[in-house]
Amino acid sequence: MLKLSAKHLFAAKAIVSPQGFLRNNGFSSYMANDIVTEKVKNFKLDAMERLCLTLNCTPHDFLVWEPD
């Protein structure tokens, strides 16, 4: 299963309030919460691109493969 894991990115960039940071950068409260708690079930490519631009990273930095 492919999962989104961005906690290490927030820590590396010294982002103290990831949900507030994401909301200030155009993410809904619901999506910001799902990203921070790593409970994302659906992630559109435009949201992925916005996350990459916001955190100055690539999808490789926050997508993790976990076998079922």
N, CA, C and O of each residue as an XYZ file, in Angstrom:
272
protein
N       0.839     -1.170      0.000
C       0.000      0.000      0.000
C       0.889      1.240      0.000
O       1.883      1.308      0.724
N       0.528      2.188     -0.797
C       1.245      3.456     -0.884
C       0.656      4.411      0.141
O      -0.558      4.612      0.174
N       1.510      5.005      0.984
C       1.045      5.912      2.029
C       1.787      7.236      1.949
O       2.901      7.314      1.432
N       1.153      8.260      2.465
C       1.760      9.582      2.526
C       2.303      9.792      3.936
O       1.568      9.646      4.913
N       3.573     10.132      4.045
C       4.207     10.372      5.335
C       5.054     11.636      5.235
O       6.125     11.626      4.627
N       4.572     12.724      5.835
C       5.271     14.008      5.721
C       5.802     14.533      7.047
O       6.380     15.619      7.087
N       5.619     13.791      8.129
C       6.059     14.280      9.448
C       7.541     14.632      9.459
O       7.935     15.646     10.035
N       8.358     13.803      8.830
C       9.794     14.065      8.811
C      10.128     15.341      8.031
O      11.103     16.023      8.346
N       9.321     15.664      7.017
C       9.545     16.898      6.259
C       9.237     18.124      7.108
O       9.980     19.105      7.092
N       8.139     18.059      7.848
C       7.784     19.177      8.726
C       8.865     19.382      9.789
O       9.242     20.515     10.088
N       9.355     18.294     10.350
C      10.396     18.386     11.379
C      11.692     18.956     10.792
O      12.331     19.809     11.408
N      12.074     18.490      9.613
C      13.313     18.953      8.988
C      13.261     20.434      8.630
O      14.288     21.113      8.614
N      12.066     20.927      8.344
C      11.907     22.343      7.976
C      11.487     23.194      9.174
O      11.135     24.363      9.019
N      11.525     22.602     10.362
C      11.200     23.290     11.621
C       9.810     23.933     11.587
O       9.618     25.051     12.064
N       8.850     23.207     11.015
C       7.463     23.679     10.975
C       6.792     23.163     12.231
O       6.544     21.965     12.364
N       6.498     24.066     13.151
C       5.969     23.711     14.461
C       4.487     23.326     14.385
O       4.047     22.407     15.077
N       3.731     24.018     13.557
C       2.300     23.758     13.420
C       1.988     23.364     11.969
O       1.597     24.208     11.163
N       2.164     22.079     11.643
C       1.971     21.649     10.260
C       0.557     21.913      9.727
O       0.400     22.294      8.567
N      -0.468     21.716     10.560
C      -1.836     21.947     10.080
C      -2.047     23.408      9.724
O      -2.609     23.712      8.672
N      -1.611     24.308     10.575
C      -1.729     25.731     10.289
C      -0.920     26.117      9.065
O      -1.369     26.915      8.242
N       0.264     25.554      8.946
C       1.121     25.821      7.791
C       0.427     25.407      6.499
O       0.420     26.157      5.523
N      -0.155     24.212      6.496
C      -0.830     23.721      5.294
C      -2.076     24.543      4.984
O      -2.328     24.861      3.821
N      -2.862     24.894      6.006
C      -4.053     25.719      5.780
C      -3.669     27.082      5.211
O      -4.361     27.600      4.335
N      -2.586     27.663      5.695
C      -2.115     28.956      5.183
C      -1.608     28.859      3.743
O      -1.460     29.869      3.056
N      -1.346     27.636      3.301
C      -0.853     27.430      1.941
C      -1.893     26.782      1.036
O      -1.544     26.136      0.048
N      -3.176     26.953      1.372
C      -4.242     26.569      0.467
C      -4.894     25.219      0.667
O      -5.780     24.852     -0.104
N      -4.491     24.474      1.665
C      -5.117     23.183      1.919
C      -6.305     23.366      2.846
O      -6.271     24.211      3.740
N      -7.350     22.585      2.641
C      -8.513     22.649      3.528
C      -8.123     22.108      4.909
O      -7.130     21.394      5.047
N      -8.900     22.450      5.902
C      -8.643     21.936      7.258
C      -8.683     20.419      7.266
O      -7.866     19.768      7.916
N      -9.653     19.856      6.530
C      -9.798     18.409      6.445
C      -8.554     17.759      5.837
O      -8.028     16.792      6.387
N      -8.080     18.292      4.697
C      -6.916     17.716      4.029
C      -5.654     17.927      4.862
O      -4.817     17.029      4.954
N      -5.513     19.103      5.469
C      -4.351     19.371      6.320
C      -4.296     18.364      7.465
O      -3.228     17.837      7.775
N      -5.431     18.096      8.089
C      -5.490     17.129      9.182
C      -5.122     15.731      8.692
O      -4.366     15.023      9.358
N      -5.647     15.328      7.537
C      -5.333     14.008      6.989
C      -3.849     13.868      6.662
O      -3.264     12.810      6.891
N      -3.237     14.919      6.133
C      -1.805     14.867      5.815
C      -0.982     14.732      7.093
O      -0.072     13.907      7.166
N      -1.302     15.540      8.092
C      -0.528     15.536      9.342
C      -0.699     14.216     10.099
O       0.264     13.693     10.659
N      -1.916     13.680     10.118
C      -2.164     12.431     10.841
C      -1.891     11.195      9.983
O      -2.068     10.066     10.440
N      -1.461     11.412      8.745
C      -1.123     10.346      7.805
C      -2.303      9.427      7.524
O      -2.141      8.210      7.424
N      -3.487     10.011      7.397
C      -4.695      9.241      7.107
C      -5.263      9.580      5.731
O      -6.465      9.446      5.506
N      -4.423     10.009      4.830
C      -4.863     10.378      3.481
C      -5.271      9.122      2.721
O      -4.494      8.175      2.604
N      -6.493      9.125      2.208
C      -6.980      8.001      1.404
C      -6.995      8.357     -0.072
O      -6.712      7.507     -0.916
N      -7.323      9.604     -0.396
C      -7.353     10.091     -1.774
C      -6.516     11.358     -1.854
O      -6.641     12.257     -1.023
N      -5.665     11.411     -2.864
C      -4.781     12.564     -3.001
C      -4.658     12.886     -4.476
O      -4.022     12.146     -5.227
N      -5.260     13.978     -4.893
C      -5.231     14.364     -6.294
C      -3.855     14.896     -6.674
O      -3.113     15.401     -5.832
N      -3.535     14.775     -7.935
C      -2.222     15.207     -8.404
C      -1.989     16.698     -8.203
O      -0.860     17.105     -7.927
N      -3.022     17.522     -8.334
C      -2.817     18.957     -8.122
C      -2.505     19.255     -6.656
O      -1.739     20.173     -6.362
N      -3.089     18.489     -5.734
C      -2.772     18.651     -4.313
C      -1.345     18.168     -4.032
O      -0.627     18.762     -3.229
N      -0.947     17.085     -4.702
C       0.412     16.577     -4.541
C       1.420     17.609     -5.050
O       2.450     17.846     -4.418
N       1.116     18.212     -6.184
C       2.003     19.238     -6.726
C       2.085     20.439     -5.772
O       3.168     20.977     -5.540
N       0.944     20.851     -5.225
C       0.929     21.981     -4.296
C       1.737     21.662     -3.039
O       2.445     22.527     -2.525
N       1.635     20.416     -2.535
C       2.420     20.016     -1.368
C       3.912     20.044     -1.702
O       4.719     20.503     -0.893
N       4.278     19.561     -2.878
C       5.689     19.579     -3.299
C       6.217     21.010     -3.391
O       7.316     21.298     -2.916
N       5.445     21.897     -3.993
C       5.874     23.295     -4.118
C       5.946     23.974     -2.758
O       6.861     24.759     -2.504
N       5.002     23.683     -1.896
C       4.954     24.296     -0.570
C       6.142     23.848      0.283
O       6.749     24.662      0.980
N       6.472     22.562      0.229
C       7.555     22.024      1.060
C       8.892     21.944      0.324
O       9.891     21.502      0.892
N       8.909     22.373     -0.945
C      10.122     22.320     -1.759
C      10.719     20.905     -1.745
O      11.865     20.688     -1.354
N       9.888     19.959     -2.189
C      10.307     18.560     -2.191
C       9.726     17.874     -3.426
O       9.134     18.530     -4.284
N       9.894     16.569     -3.513
C       9.314     15.778     -4.587
C       8.388     14.735     -3.964
O       8.474     14.487     -2.761
N       7.505     14.119     -4.751
C       6.641     13.075     -4.193
C       7.441     11.939     -3.545
O       6.981     11.307     -2.595
N       8.616     11.697     -4.061
C       9.476     10.651     -3.489
C       9.777     10.918     -2.014
O      10.011      9.979     -1.253
N       9.774     12.177     -1.609
C      10.098     12.543     -0.230
C       8.990     12.214      0.763
O       9.266     12.077      1.955
N       7.747     12.085      0.309
C       6.668     11.838      1.273
C       5.791     10.630      0.947
O       4.885     10.315      1.719
N       6.031      9.951     -0.162
C       5.293      8.739     -0.459
C       6.105      7.517     -0.021
O       7.288      7.396     -0.337
N       5.450      6.620      0.710
C       6.121      5.457      1.290
C       5.361      4.204      0.888
O       4.135      4.159      0.995
N       6.074      3.198      0.432
C       5.455      1.924      0.081
C       5.514      0.975      1.282
O       6.586      0.706      1.823
N       4.329      0.469      1.693
C       4.256     -0.531      2.755
C       3.488     -1.729      2.198
O       2.307     -1.609      1.875
N       4.138     -2.865      2.086
C       3.438     -4.050      1.569
C       2.241     -4.400      2.458
O       2.284     -4.221      3.676
N       1.171     -4.904      1.826
C      -0.017     -5.306      2.578
C       0.249     -6.514      3.442
O      -0.649     -6.983      4.142
